Amino acid sequence: MNLKKIHHVAIICSDYEKSKKFYHDILGFKIIHETYRKDRNSYKLDLAINGIYQIELFSFPNPPNRTNYPEAVGLRHLAFEVDDLNETIRELKSKKIEPEEIRIDPVTNKKFTFFKDPDALPIELYES
């Protein structure tokens, strides 16, 4: 097997415009391409960080709610590395996003925290 890296993560949202604004305007992802798929009544938004394609954001009519218990089977959370966690938290708070308290990873002694996207998908910030 010749796996090299994670290519992208796909996210299905309940409110396309709200999630598009969150990932683009608040988190700063660059929009690479936006496609309306008429046959599925669905949008697909390709997003990048630092020029690297990372997230496909999908809308579908009436998607079921996400199981909100963190230890449920399936994707648990997304994690992004940041240089300065305190500065990133200040930026999030200025955009009305309230992260959890900062914690320390007991293995690496690095700082991290979580916040949620518009559909309550947990997002982790991990200081490098």
C-alpha positions as CSV (number, residue, x, y, z in Angstrom):
1,M,0.0,0.0,0.0
2,N,1.3,3.4,-0.9
3,L,-0.6,5.9,1.3
4,K,1.1,9.3,1.4
5,K,-1.1,11.7,3.4
6,I,-4.7,12.6,4.1
7,H,-6.1,14.2,0.9
8,H,-9.2,15.8,2.4
9,V,-12.0,15.6,4.9
10,A,-15.6,15.7,3.8
11,I,-18.2,17.5,6.0
12,I,-22.0,17.5,5.4
13,C,-23.6,20.6,6.8
14,S,-27.2,21.5,7.6
15,D,-27.0,25.2,6.6
16,Y,-24.7,25.6,3.6
17,E,-24.4,29.4,3.7
18,K,-23.8,29.5,7.5
19,S,-21.1,26.8,7.2
20,K,-19.5,28.4,4.2
21,K,-19.2,31.7,6.1
22,F,-17.8,29.8,9.2
23,Y,-15.1,27.9,7.3
24,H,-14.2,30.8,4.9
25,D,-14.8,34.0,6.8
26,I,-14.2,32.9,10.3
27,L,-11.6,30.1,10.0
28,G,-9.9,31.6,6.9
29,F,-10.1,28.7,4.5
30,K,-9.7,29.7,0.9
31,I,-12.4,28.7,-1.5
32,I,-10.9,26.7,-4.4
33,H,-14.1,25.8,-6.2
34,E,-17.9,25.9,-5.6
35,T,-20.2,23.5,-7.5
36,Y,-24.0,23.3,-7.4
37,R,-25.1,19.8,-8.3
38,K,-28.6,20.2,-9.6
39,D,-29.3,16.5,-9.8
40,R,-28.7,16.2,-6.0
41,N,-30.0,19.7,-5.0
42,S,-26.6,20.0,-3.3
43,Y,-23.6,22.3,-3.1
44,K,-20.0,21.1,-2.9
45,L,-17.4,23.6,-1.7
46,D,-13.6,22.8,-1.9
47,L,-11.6,24.6,0.7
48,A,-7.9,25.0,1.3
49,I,-5.4,26.1,4.0
50,N,-2.1,27.5,2.9
51,G,-2.8,26.4,-0.7
52,I,-3.4,22.8,0.3
53,Y,-6.8,21.3,-0.5
54,Q,-8.2,20.0,2.8
55,I,-12.0,20.1,3.2
56,E,-15.0,19.3,1.0
57,L,-18.1,21.0,2.4
58,F,-21.4,19.4,1.2
59,S,-25.0,20.4,1.6
60,F,-27.9,18.0,1.1
61,P,-31.6,18.4,1.6
62,N,-32.6,17.3,5.1
63,P,-29.5,15.5,6.3
64,P,-29.9,13.6,9.5
65,N,-28.4,15.2,12.7
66,R,-24.9,14.2,13.7
67,T,-24.5,12.0,16.8
68,N,-23.1,14.5,19.3
69,Y,-21.5,12.1,21.7
70,P,-17.7,12.3,21.2
71,E,-17.1,8.5,21.6
72,A,-19.7,7.5,19.0
73,V,-18.4,5.4,16.2
74,G,-17.1,7.5,13.3
75,L,-15.2,10.8,12.9
76,R,-14.5,12.2,16.3
77,H,-13.1,15.6,15.5
78,L,-10.9,17.7,13.1
79,A,-7.7,19.0,14.5
80,F,-5.6,22.0,13.3
81,E,-2.1,23.0,14.3
82,V,-1.6,26.6,15.3
83,D,1.6,28.5,16.2
84,D,0.1,30.5,19.1
85,L,-3.0,29.0,20.8
86,N,-3.7,32.1,22.9
87,E,-3.6,34.4,19.9
88,T,-5.9,32.0,17.9
89,I,-8.4,31.9,20.8
90,R,-8.4,35.7,20.9
91,E,-9.2,35.8,17.2
92,L,-12.0,33.3,17.6
93,K,-13.5,35.2,20.5
94,S,-13.4,38.4,18.4
95,K,-15.6,36.5,15.9
96,K,-18.0,35.3,18.6
97,I,-16.6,31.8,18.8
98,E,-16.2,30.6,22.4
99,P,-13.6,27.8,22.7
100,E,-13.4,25.4,25.7
101,E,-10.7,26.0,28.4
102,I,-7.1,25.3,27.3
103,R,-5.9,21.8,28.3
104,I,-2.4,20.3,28.3
105,D,-1.7,17.1,26.4
106,P,-0.2,14.8,29.1
107,V,2.0,13.0,26.6
108,T,3.5,16.0,24.7
109,N,2.9,18.8,27.2
110,K,1.4,20.9,24.3
111,K,-1.6,23.2,24.7
112,F,-4.9,22.4,23.0
113,T,-8.6,23.3,23.0
114,F,-11.8,22.6,21.2
115,F,-14.7,24.6,19.7
116,K,-17.6,23.6,17.5
117,D,-18.6,24.4,13.9
118,P,-22.2,25.5,13.1
119,D,-23.3,21.8,13.2
120,A,-21.6,21.0,16.5
121,L,-18.7,19.2,14.8
122,P,-15.8,19.4,17.3
123,I,-12.7,21.2,16.1
124,E,-9.4,20.9,18.0
125,L,-6.7,23.5,17.9
126,Y,-3.3,22.1,18.9
127,E,-0.3,24.3,19.5
128,S,2.9,23.4,17.7
